[in-house]
Amino acid sequence: MLLTIYIPTFNRAKRLEKSIADVFREIKSSNLESSISVLVGDNCSLDTTFQVCAEAKEIALIEEIDFSYFKNVTNLGFSGNISSGLERVKSDWIMFLSDDDNLYQGALAKVCQDMTEKSPSIAFYNFAQAPYDVANPLITKTNYSIQNVDYLQLASLVIWPKLTGIIFRVQPIIERSMQIKEICAFSKHFPHVILSAYLLSQSPRLLTSKIFLGRPDDDFLDHVNFVPYIGEYLISEFASYIDHFDSKNESLKQLVAQIPRTSILDVSISSLIGYYRGRTKMTKKVKARLESNLSRWFFGKSRTSDGLLFLKPSKYFYFKLLLVPFFALTATLRYHLRGQKLQLMEDGF
C-alpha cells in the first residue's frame, strides 16, 4: 500500500462520519482503492464513534477500500494517539487528517503522484484556513530539497502548525521507534511538528507543495478548544527537543526564534473578558485553565500548572484584571434575566 490516511479522533462521531465519507468518496472518484488505506485512531471516545467506524467498515468492504479502526484503552492525549497510529501503519507513507477537515477534489491523486515521483521523507501541503486561504497561500512555491539538515525549511510549519497536510515516510519511523516514542512523550501538543524536525534531521528529503490539500468545516470555530497561547507550548516542546536531540544546530535555534511569543497572562485575561462579553467561545477545560493562570499569578507563582513561564504582562493587564468581575457579574445578570445560563462548548480532541 502506498499511503495510509490516519484520522485521530475523540468524541466527535458526527464529524468523523462526515470525514470518513469524504475520504471514501475521494478515493473512489480517483480510483485509488489499491493505493490508499484509511485508519481511524479512537482516543477512548464515549460517544458513538465505534458505531460510526463499524458502519464505515461495512461500507469499505462493499467499496473495496482498505479501512481499519482501533480504540485506545484510555485517552492517551493527542500525542499518544498520534504515536498509536504510527505504530499501526504498514504502508510506505502516512498522511494525517483531522476529523473535521475536508479534502479538495483530486488532492489525494496529486499526493500519490508526488510520493511516487519524489519519494520524500516529509511533505507539507497548503491548507485553506484563514489567514492562509487560497487568496493568501502559506506555501507559494512547490519545492523539493535534498540537502544537509536546515531546520529553517520548516518555517511554514511552525508559522501554521496544522496537522492536516503533513506526510511522513514510514520506514524512518519504524527504524527509530524508540526515539519516536520519546518525542511523543514530551511533545504533548505538537508531536507532528517536533517529529517533522526529527525526521528531517535523519533523512532530509523535504517536499513543500503549493497545492491545497483541504479546508476546515465551515463551523470549525464552534469547537476549537485550545488555550489562546498554544504557541508557547510549541516553544517549550522545541526546547525539550533541542536538549534531547540536537543542541548544536544553529538553524534549529533560528527556527524557534521565529515563533511569536505570547503573554499568557494577557491573553488569559482578554479571552475571559471576551467570553463574558459573548464574543469568545471556549470549553469548560479552557476556561478553568485560564482562571488557573490568573489565580497562580495572583498567589505569586511564576508558571502555569503545566510549567509554562509567565512572561511580563502588559501595562493594560492590571486594568483588564479589574474589569473581569464587572463583566462576569453583568453577563450573569444578563443571562439570568433571559432565563438562560452562560454556555460553554463541549470538550473535544
KEKE-3310 file (N, C-alpha, C; in steps of 0.2 Angstrom, whole numbers, plus 5000, padded with zeros to 4 digits):
npx = (5004:5003:5000:4994:4980:4978:4967:4965:4955:4942:4928:4919:4909:4900:4906:4917:4911:4907:4919:4925:4917:4919:4933:4932:4924:4933:4943:4937:4933:4945:4950:4958:4959:4968:4979:4978:4975:4964:4964:4958:4960:4954:4953:4948:4934:4918:4906:4897:4907:4912:4902:4900:4912:4911:4901:4907:4916:4909:4904:4916:4920:4911:4914:4927:4938:4952:4950:4953:4951:4955:4954:4960:4963:4963:4961:4974:4979:4983:4996:4999:4989:4993:5005:5001:4994:5005:5012:5004:5004:5007:5010:5019:5019:5012:4998:4992:4976:4964:4949:4939:4941:4941:4944:4950:4944:4953:4964:4970:4975:4985:4994:4997:5004:5015:5021:5026:5034:5043:5047:5048:5054:5047:5033:5024:5008:4998:4984:4968:4964:4959:4972:4978:4972:4966:4967:4978:4991:5000:5012:5020:5027:5031:5043:5057:5069:5085:5096:5109:5105:5093:5084:5077:5069:5058:5050:5037:5029:5030:5025:5012:5005:4997:4989:4983:4988:5001:5014:5023:5036:5036:5046:5058:5052:5049:5062:5067:5059:5060:5065:5055:5044:5049:5049:5036:5032:5036:5031:5017:5007:5011:5016:5017:5024:5037:5041:5042:5053:5063:5063:5067:5080:5085:5083:5084:5074:5064:5048:5039:5023:5013:5001:4984:4978:4966:4952:4944:4929:4915:4910:4921:4926:4917:4920:4933:4945:4957:4969:4973:4986:4994:5005:5016:5017:5023:5035:5041:5041:5050:5061:5063:5066:5078:5087:5087:5090:5097:5107:5116:5114:5112:5103:5091:5089:5087:5075:5066:5067:5059:5046:5032:5031:5020:5011:5005:4997:4991:4984:4975:4967:4961:4954:4945:4937:4932:4924:4914:4908:4902:4909:4919:4921:4923:4928:4924:4936:4946:4942:4943:4957:4962:4957:4964:4977:4977:4975:4986:4996:4992:4994:5008:5015:5026:5024:5013:5001:5005:5018:5023:5031:5027:5027:5031:5017:5007:5005:4992:4986:4983:4973:4963:4961:4954:4942:4937:4928:4917:4913:4910:4899:4889:4887:4881:4870:4863:4861:4853:4841:4836:4833:4842:4858:4876:4885:4896:4907:4907:4920:4933:4943)
npy = (4994:5011:5023:5028:5036:5044:5046:5054:5054:5060:5059:5065:5060:5063:5072:5064:5054:5061:5065:5053:5048:5058:5055:5042:5044:5052:5044:5034:5041:5045:5033:5025:5014:5004:5010:5018:5017:5018:5023:5024:5032:5030:5039:5033:5036:5042:5043:5039:5034:5022:5015:5022:5019:5005:5005:5011:5002:4992:4998:5001:4988:4984:4994:4991:4997:4999:4999:5002:5002:5007:5007:5016:5010:5019:5037:5044:5056:5069:5067:5054:5047:5050:5043:5030:5028:5029:5017:5007:5008:5002:5005:5014:5028:5039:5050:5063:5067:5078:5076:5085:5090:5094:5086:5092:5090:5079:5080:5069:5061:5069:5069:5055:5054:5063:5057:5045:5050:5059:5053:5058:5061:5068:5078:5093:5101:5115:5122:5127:5138:5153:5163:5159:5156:5152:5164:5169:5160:5150:5142:5146:5142:5127:5115:5104:5097:5090:5090:5095:5095:5108:5117:5128:5126:5122:5132:5137:5127:5129:5142:5140:5127:5116:5100:5092:5088:5085:5074:5059:5048:5031:5021:5027:5030:5017:5012:5020:5019:5020:5032:5040:5037:5043:5056:5059:5057:5069:5079:5085:5093:5096:5085:5081:5092:5092:5079:5081:5089:5080:5069:5076:5079:5066:5061:5071:5074:5084:5089:5103:5109:5119:5116:5115:5105:5103:5109:5117:5112:5122:5127:5127:5135:5134:5123:5124:5121:5125:5133:5150:5153:5144:5143:5145:5132:5125:5132:5128:5114:5112:5116:5106:5096:5101:5100:5086:5080:5088:5099:5108:5113:5127:5132:5127:5133:5146:5144:5142:5154:5161:5159:5167:5175:5174:5183:5174:5178:5190:5186:5177:5184:5193:5184:5178:5190:5192:5180:5183:5194:5188:5186:5177:5160:5146:5130:5121:5116:5124:5137:5134:5132:5145:5153:5147:5151:5165:5164:5158:5167:5177:5173:5172:5163:5158:5151:5142:5129:5118:5121:5131:5147:5162:5177:5194:5204:5216:5234:5236:5225:5225:5234:5228:5217:5222:5223:5211:5205:5214:5212:5198:5198:5206:5199:5187:5192:5197:5185:5179:5187:5183:5171:5161:5152:5155:5149:5135:5127:5110:5099:5092:5082)
npz = (5000:4996:5003:5019:5026:5041:5054:5068:5082:5094:5103:5093:5084:5074:5066:5062:5055:5044:5039:5036:5026:5016:5013:5008:4997:4989:4987:4979:4968:4962:4959:4968:4976:4977:4981:4993:5010:5024:5041:5057:5073:5088:5102:5115:5115:5121:5115:5100:5092:5089:5083:5072:5065:5064:5055:5044:5041:5035:5024:5018:5014:5004:4995:4992:4999:5009:5025:5043:5061:5077:5095:5109:5125:5136:5136:5128:5126:5114:5108:5112:5104:5091:5092:5093:5081:5072:5075:5070:5056:5040:5027:5014:5016:5028:5030:5038:5044:5051:5060:5057:5045:5027:5011:4996:4979:4970:4977:4984:4973:4968:4979:4979:4967:4969:4980:4973:4963:4969:4981:4995:5012:5021:5019:5015:5013:5007:5016:5017:5026:5035:5042:5030:5017:5000:4994:5000:5001:5011:5008:4994:4983:4975:4981:4981:4991:4994:5005:5017:5034:5037:5047:5045:5034:5039:5042:5037:5043:5057:5058:5055:5062:5057:5057:5047:5031:5033:5029:5032:5028:5031:5034:5040:5052:5058:5059:5069:5081:5095:5098:5092:5101:5112:5109:5107:5120:5127:5119:5120:5113:5100:5092:5079:5073:5080:5077:5063:5063:5068:5060:5048:5051:5051:5038:5026:5015:5009:5004:4999:4995:4984:4982:4987:5000:5007:5017:5032:5041:5039:5051:5060:5070:5080:5088:5093:5105:5111:5122:5121:5120:5113:5105:5114:5120:5109:5108:5120:5119:5108:5115:5123:5113:5108:5119:5120:5107:5097:5101:5096:5083:5074:5065:5069:5081:5076:5069:5080:5086:5077:5081:5087:5102:5116:5129:5142:5153:5148:5137:5143:5152:5142:5135:5144:5147:5134:5133:5143:5138:5128:5116:5113:5112:5122:5130:5144:5151:5145:5150:5164:5164:5160:5171:5181:5178:5181:5194:5199:5196:5204:5217:5217:5209:5196:5185:5174:5178:5171:5168:5160:5157:5165:5155:5157:5160:5150:5152:5152:5157:5171:5172:5165:5173:5183:5177:5175:5186:5184:5171:5172:5182:5176:5164:5170:5176:5165:5157:5167:5167:5155:5157:5155:5154:5155:5142:5138:5127:5121:5127:5116:5105)
capx = (5000:5007:4998:4988:4977:4977:4962:4965:4948:4940:4921:4917:4907:4896:4911:4921:4907:4907:4926:4926:4913:4923:4939:4930:4922:4939:4947:4933:4932:4951:4952:4964:4957:4974:4985:4977:4971:4961:4965:4955:4963:4949:4956:4944:4928:4912:4901:4895:4912:4913:4896:4902:4918:4908:4897:4912:4920:4904:4904:4923:4920:4907:4918:4934:4943:4955:4948:4953:4950:4957:4952:4964:4960:4962:4963:4982:4981:4984:5002:4998:4985:4997:5010:4997:4993:5011:5014:5000:5004:5011:5011:5025:5019:5006:4996:4987:4969:4960:4942:4934:4944:4938:4948:4948:4944:4959:4970:4974:4978:4991:4998:5000:5009:5021:5025:5029:5039:5048:5049:5051:5054:5042:5029:5019:5004:4994:4978:4964:4961:4962:4973:4982:4967:4968:4969:4985:4994:5006:5017:5018:5031:5032:5050:5059:5076:5089:5102:5111:5099:5092:5078:5073:5065:5051:5047:5030:5026:5030:5020:5005:5007:4992:4990:4981:4993:5008:5015:5029:5038:5035:5052:5062:5049:5050:5069:5068:5053:5061:5066:5048:5040:5052:5047:5028:5031:5037:5028:5010:5003:5014:5021:5018:5029:5043:5043:5045:5060:5067:5064:5071:5087:5088:5083:5082:5071:5058:5043:5033:5019:5009:4994:4979:4975:4959:4949:4941:4922:4913:4909:4926:4927:4912:4923:4940:4946:4964:4970:4975:4993:4996:5012:5021:5019:5027:5042:5043:5042:5056:5067:5065:5069:5085:5090:5087:5092:5101:5108:5121:5112:5110:5097:5085:5088:5084:5068:5062:5066:5054:5039:5030:5029:5013:5010:5000:4993:4987:4978:4971:4963:4957:4949:4940:4933:4929:4919:4909:4905:4899:4912:4923:4918:4928:4926:4925:4943:4950:4940:4947:4964:4963:4956:4970:4983:4977:4975:4993:5000:4990:4997:5015:5018:5029:5022:5006:5001:5009:5025:5025:5033:5023:5030:5029:5011:5007:5003:4985:4984:4981:4966:4958:4960:4949:4936:4934:4922:4912:4910:4907:4893:4884:4885:4877:4863:4860:4858:4848:4835:4834:4831:4847:4865:4882:4886:4902:4907:4909:4927:4934:4950)
capy = (5000:5017:5029:5027:5042:5042:5051:5053:5057:5059:5061:5069:5055:5065:5075:5059:5051:5065:5065:5046:5048:5062:5052:5037:5047:5055:5038:5031:5046:5045:5026:5024:5009:4999:5014:5021:5014:5023:5021:5029:5030:5032:5040:5031:5041:5040:5044:5034:5033:5014:5013:5025:5016:4999:5006:5013:4996:4988:5002:5000:4981:4985:4998:4988:5001:4996:5003:4999:5006:5005:5011:5016:5008:5025:5043:5045:5063:5070:5064:5047:5045:5050:5038:5024:5027:5027:5010:5003:5009:4997:5007:5017:5034:5041:5057:5065:5071:5080:5073:5090:5094:5091:5086:5095:5085:5077:5081:5063:5059:5073:5067:5049:5056:5066:5052:5040:5053:5062:5049:5062:5058:5073:5083:5098:5104:5120:5120:5133:5141:5159:5168:5156:5153:5152:5171:5170:5154:5149:5139:5149:5139:5120:5115:5098:5098:5085:5093:5095:5097:5115:5117:5134:5124:5120:5139:5137:5123:5132:5148:5137:5120:5111:5093:5090:5090:5083:5067:5056:5041:5026:5017:5030:5030:5011:5011:5024:5019:5022:5040:5042:5037:5048:5063:5059:5058:5076:5084:5084:5097:5097:5079:5081:5097:5090:5074:5083:5091:5075:5065:5080:5078:5059:5060:5077:5074:5088:5092:5108:5109:5125:5113:5115:5098:5103:5115:5115:5113:5129:5129:5124:5139:5132:5118:5125:5120:5126:5139:5155:5154:5137:5144:5144:5125:5124:5134:5123:5107:5113:5117:5099:5093:5104:5097:5079:5078:5092:5105:5112:5115:5134:5133:5125:5139:5152:5142:5143:5161:5164:5158:5173:5174:5177:5184:5170:5182:5195:5183:5174:5189:5195:5178:5178:5196:5191:5175:5186:5198:5185:5187:5172:5154:5141:5124:5121:5115:5130:5142:5133:5134:5152:5155:5145:5155:5171:5163:5156:5173:5181:5170:5173:5158:5161:5147:5139:5122:5113:5123:5137:5153:5169:5182:5200:5206:5222:5238:5236:5219:5227:5237:5222:5212:5225:5223:5204:5204:5218:5208:5192:5200:5209:5193:5183:5196:5197:5179:5177:5190:5180:5164:5157:5152:5156:5142:5133:5122:5103:5097:5088:5080)
capz = (5000:4995:5008:5024:5029:5048:5056:5075:5084:5101:5105:5088:5080:5068:5062:5060:5050:5038:5036:5033:5019:5012:5011:5004:4990:4985:4985:4974:4962:4959:4958:4972:4981:4978:4983:4999:5016:5029:5048:5062:5079:5093:5109:5120:5114:5125:5110:5095:5087:5087:5078:5065:5062:5062:5048:5039:5039:5031:5018:5015:5011:4998:4990:4991:5002:5015:5031:5049:5066:5084:5101:5114:5131:5139:5132:5128:5124:5107:5106:5112:5099:5086:5092:5092:5074:5069:5077:5066:5049:5036:5020:5013:5019:5032:5029:5044:5043:5056:5059:5055:5039:5021:5006:4989:4974:4966:4981:4985:4967:4967:4984:4977:4962:4972:4984:4969:4959:4973:4987:5001:5019:5024:5014:5018:5008:5009:5019:5016:5033:5036:5036:5024:5012:4993:4992:5004:5002:5016:5003:4987:4978:4976:4982:4984:4993:4997:5007:5024:5038:5038:5050:5043:5029:5042:5044:5036:5048:5064:5057:5054:5063:5055:5057:5040:5025:5034:5027:5033:5025:5037:5036:5045:5059:5060:5061:5075:5085:5102:5098:5090:5107:5117:5106:5108:5127:5129:5115:5121:5109:5093:5090:5072:5072:5083:5073:5057:5064:5070:5053:5043:5053:5049:5031:5023:5009:5010:4999:5001:4989:4984:4981:4993:5001:5010:5021:5038:5041:5039:5058:5064:5076:5085:5093:5095:5112:5113:5125:5116:5120:5111:5103:5120:5121:5104:5110:5126:5116:5104:5119:5125:5108:5107:5124:5119:5101:5093:5105:5092:5076:5074:5061:5074:5086:5072:5068:5086:5087:5073:5084:5091:5110:5119:5136:5144:5157:5144:5133:5148:5154:5137:5132:5149:5146:5128:5135:5147:5134:5122:5109:5113:5114:5125:5133:5152:5152:5143:5155:5170:5163:5160:5178:5185:5176:5184:5201:5201:5196:5210:5223:5217:5205:5190:5179:5174:5181:5167:5168:5155:5161:5164:5153:5160:5157:5148:5157:5151:5160:5178:5171:5162:5178:5187:5173:5175:5190:5182:5165:5174:5185:5171:5160:5174:5177:5158:5155:5171:5165:5149:5159:5152:5158:5151:5138:5136:5122:5123:5126:5111:5104)
cpx = (5004:5006:4993:4986:4975:4973:4962:4958:4946:4933:4918:4914:4904:4901:4915:4917:4907:4914:4927:4923:4916:4929:4937:4928:4928:4943:4943:4933:4939:4954:4958:4963:4964:4980:4984:4973:4969:4962:4962:4957:4958:4952:4951:4938:4923:4906:4900:4901:4913:4908:4898:4907:4915:4904:4902:4915:4915:4904:4911:4923:4917:4911:4925:4939:4946:4954:4950:4953:4952:4955:4957:4960:4959:4963:4971:4984:4982:4990:5002:4994:4989:5002:5007:4996:4999:5013:5010:5000:5009:5012:5017:5025:5012:5005:4991:4981:4965:4953:4937:4937:4941:4943:4946:4948:4950:4965:4974:4977:4985:4996:5001:5005:5015:5025:5029:5034:5045:5051:5052:5050:5048:5039:5024:5015:5000:4987:4974:4960:4964:4967:4977:4977:4970:4970:4976:4988:5000:5013:5016:5022:5032:5040:5052:5066:5079:5095:5104:5105:5099:5085:5074:5068:5058:5048:5039:5026:5025:5025:5013:5005:5000:4994:4989:4986:5000:5009:5022:5030:5039:5042:5056:5059:5049:5057:5070:5062:5054:5062:5059:5044:5043:5049:5040:5027:5032:5034:5020:5005:5005:5018:5022:5023:5036:5045:5045:5052:5065:5068:5068:5078:5090:5088:5080:5080:5064:5054:5039:5030:5014:5001:4990:4976:4968:4957:4945:4933:4920:4912:4915:4928:4922:4915:4930:4941:4953:4964:4973:4982:4997:5003:5017:5022:5024:5034:5045:5045:5049:5062:5069:5068:5076:5089:5092:5091:5097:5102:5113:5119:5109:5104:5090:5084:5085:5077:5064:5061:5061:5047:5037:5028:5023:5013:5004:4995:4988:4982:4973:4965:4958:4952:4944:4935:4929:4923:4913:4905:4902:4902:4917:4920:4924:4924:4927:4932:4947:4948:4944:4954:4966:4963:4962:4976:4983:4977:4982:4997:4998:4993:5005:5018:5021:5028:5015:5007:5004:5016:5027:5026:5028:5027:5027:5023:5012:5005:4995:4982:4980:4974:4961:4957:4955:4942:4933:4928:4916:4909:4907:4900:4888:4882:4880:4870:4860:4857:4852:4841:4832:4832:4836:4854:4870:4884:4893:4902:4909:4917:4928:4942:4952)
cpy = (5006:5022:5027:5034:5040:5048:5050:5057:5055:5062:5066:5064:5058:5068:5069:5055:5055:5065:5058:5046:5052:5059:5046:5039:5049:5049:5034:5035:5046:5038:5024:5019:5005:5003:5017:5017:5019:5020:5026:5027:5034:5033:5039:5035:5037:5040:5038:5032:5026:5012:5016:5022:5008:4999:5007:5007:4992:4991:5001:4993:4981:4989:4996:4993:4998:5001:4999:5004:5003:5010:5010:5014:5014:5031:5044:5052:5063:5066:5057:5044:5045:5044:5031:5023:5025:5020:5005:5003:5005:4999:5011:5024:5035:5048:5058:5069:5072:5078:5078:5094:5090:5092:5089:5090:5085:5078:5074:5060:5062:5070:5060:5050:5058:5061:5047:5043:5056:5058:5053:5059:5062:5077:5087:5101:5110:5118:5127:5135:5148:5160:5165:5152:5153:5159:5173:5164:5154:5147:5142:5146:5131:5119:5108:5098:5092:5088:5092:5098:5105:5116:5123:5132:5122:5127:5139:5133:5126:5139:5145:5129:5116:5104:5090:5093:5088:5075:5064:5049:5037:5023:5020:5030:5023:5010:5015:5025:5021:5029:5043:5042:5042:5055:5064:5060:5065:5081:5082:5087:5097:5091:5079:5087:5095:5084:5076:5085:5085:5071:5069:5079:5071:5058:5066:5077:5077:5090:5097:5109:5115:5122:5113:5108:5098:5110:5113:5115:5120:5132:5127:5129:5137:5126:5118:5125:5120:5132:5144:5157:5147:5137:5143:5137:5123:5126:5129:5116:5107:5113:5110:5095:5095:5100:5089:5076:5082:5099:5110:5115:5123:5136:5132:5130:5145:5150:5144:5150:5165:5164:5164:5171:5177:5177:5180:5174:5187:5191:5179:5178:5192:5190:5178:5184:5195:5185:5179:5191:5195:5185:5181:5165:5150:5135:5125:5120:5121:5136:5141:5134:5141:5155:5153:5149:5162:5170:5161:5162:5177:5179:5169:5167:5161:5157:5144:5132:5117:5116:5128:5143:5159:5174:5189:5203:5214:5227:5239:5230:5221:5230:5232:5218:5215:5224:5216:5203:5208:5214:5202:5193:5202:5203:5188:5186:5196:5191:5177:5180:5187:5173:5159:5156:5153:5149:5141:5127:5115:5102:5092:5086:5076)
cpz = (5000:5001:5013:5026:5036:5051:5064:5077:5091:5102:5099:5082:5073:5063:5058:5054:5043:5035:5033:5026:5014:5009:5006:4997:4986:4983:4979:4967:4958:4958:4962:4977:4982:4981:4990:5004:5020:5036:5053:5069:5084:5100:5115:5120:5118:5121:5106:5090:5085:5082:5071:5061:5060:5055:5043:5036:5034:5024:5014:5011:5005:4993:4989:4993:5008:5021:5038:5055:5073:5089:5106:5121:5136:5135:5133:5127:5116:5104:5106:5107:5092:5086:5091:5085:5070:5070:5072:5058:5045:5029:5020:5016:5023:5031:5035:5042:5049:5055:5057:5049:5033:5015:5000:4984:4970:4970:4982:4979:4966:4973:4982:4972:4964:4976:4979:4965:4963:4978:4993:5007:5022:5018:5017:5012:5011:5012:5019:5022:5034:5042:5030:5020:5005:4991:4995:5006:5007:5012:4996:4981:4980:4976:4984:4985:4996:4999:5014:5028:5039:5041:5048:5037:5032:5044:5043:5041:5055:5064:5058:5055:5063:5055:5050:5035:5027:5032:5029:5030:5031:5039:5041:5052:5062:5063:5067:5080:5092:5103:5096:5097:5112:5115:5108:5116:5130:5125:5115:5116:5102:5091:5083:5069:5074:5079:5066:5057:5065:5063:5048:5045:5052:5042:5028:5016:5010:5004:5002:4995:4990:4983:4987:4994:5003:5014:5027:5037:5042:5047:5063:5070:5082:5090:5094:5102:5114:5117:5120:5116:5118:5108:5108:5121:5115:5105:5115:5123:5112:5109:5122:5119:5107:5112:5123:5113:5097:5096:5101:5086:5077:5070:5065:5079:5083:5071:5074:5087:5083:5076:5088:5098:5112:5126:5138:5149:5153:5140:5137:5150:5148:5134:5137:5148:5139:5129:5138:5143:5128:5116:5108:5116:5117:5128:5141:5154:5151:5148:5162:5170:5164:5167:5182:5184:5181:5192:5203:5201:5202:5216:5222:5213:5199:5184:5180:5177:5178:5165:5163:5159:5159:5161:5157:5156:5154:5153:5157:5155:5167:5177:5169:5168:5183:5184:5174:5179:5187:5176:5167:5178:5180:5166:5164:5175:5170:5156:5160:5169:5159:5151:5156:5156:5153:5148:5137:5131:5125:5122:5120:5111:5110)
residu = (MET:LEU:LEU:THR:ILE:TYR:ILE:PRO:THR:PHE:ASN:ARG:ALA:LYS:ARG:LEU:GLU:LYS:SER:ILE:ALA:ASP:VAL:PHE:ARG:GLU:ILE:LYS:SER:SER:ASN:LEU:GLU:SER:SER:ILE:SER:VAL:LEU:VAL:GLY:ASP:ASN:CYS:SER:LEU:ASP:THR:THR:PHE:GLN:VAL:CYS:ALA:GLU:ALA:LYS:GLU:ILE:ALA:LEU:ILE:GLU:GLU:ILE:ASP:PHE:SER:TYR:PHE:LYS:ASN:VAL:THR:ASN:LEU:GLY:PHE:SER:GLY:ASN:ILE:SER:SER:GLY:LEU:GLU:ARG:VAL:LYS:SER:ASP:TRP:ILE:MET:PHE:LEU:SER:ASP:ASP:ASP:ASN:LEU:TYR:GLN:GLY:ALA:LEU:ALA:LYS:VAL:CYS:GLN:ASP:MET:THR:GLU:LYS:SER:PRO:SER:ILE:ALA:PHE:TYR:ASN:PHE:ALA:GLN:ALA:PRO:TYR:ASP:VAL:ALA:ASN:PRO:LEU:ILE:THR:LYS:THR:ASN:TYR:SER:ILE:GLN:ASN:VAL:ASP:TYR:LEU:GLN:LEU:ALA:SER:LEU:VAL:ILE:TRP:PRO:LYS:LEU:THR:GLY:ILE:ILE:PHE:ARG:VAL:GLN:PRO:ILE:ILE:GLU:ARG:SER:MET:GLN:ILE:LYS:GLU:ILE:CYS:ALA:PHE:SER:LYS:HIS:PHE:PRO:HIS:VAL:ILE:LEU:SER:ALA:TYR:LEU:LEU:SER:GLN:SER:PRO:ARG:LEU:LEU:THR:SER:LYS:ILE:PHE:LEU:GLY:ARG:PRO:ASP:ASP:ASP:PHE:LEU:ASP:HIS:VAL:ASN:PHE:VAL:PRO:TYR:ILE:GLY:GLU:TYR:LEU:ILE:SER:GLU:PHE:ALA:SER:TYR:ILE:ASP:HIS:PHE:ASP:SER:LYS:ASN:GLU:SER:LEU:LYS:GLN:LEU:VAL:ALA:GLN:ILE:PRO:ARG:THR:SER:ILE:LEU:ASP:VAL:SER:ILE:SER:SER:LEU:ILE:GLY:TYR:TYR:ARG:GLY:ARG:THR:LYS:MET:THR:LYS:LYS:VAL:LYS:ALA:ARG:LEU:GLU:SER:ASN:LEU:SER:ARG:TRP:PHE:PHE:GLY:LYS:SER:ARG:THR:SER:ASP:GLY:LEU:LEU:PHE:LEU:LYS:PRO:SER:LYS:TYR:PHE:TYR:PHE:LYS:LEU:LEU:LEU:VAL:PRO:PHE:PHE:ALA:LEU:THR:ALA:THR:LEU:ARG:TYR:HIS:LEU:ARG:GLY:GLN:LYS:LEU:GLN:LEU:MET:GLU:ASP:GLY:PHE)
# end
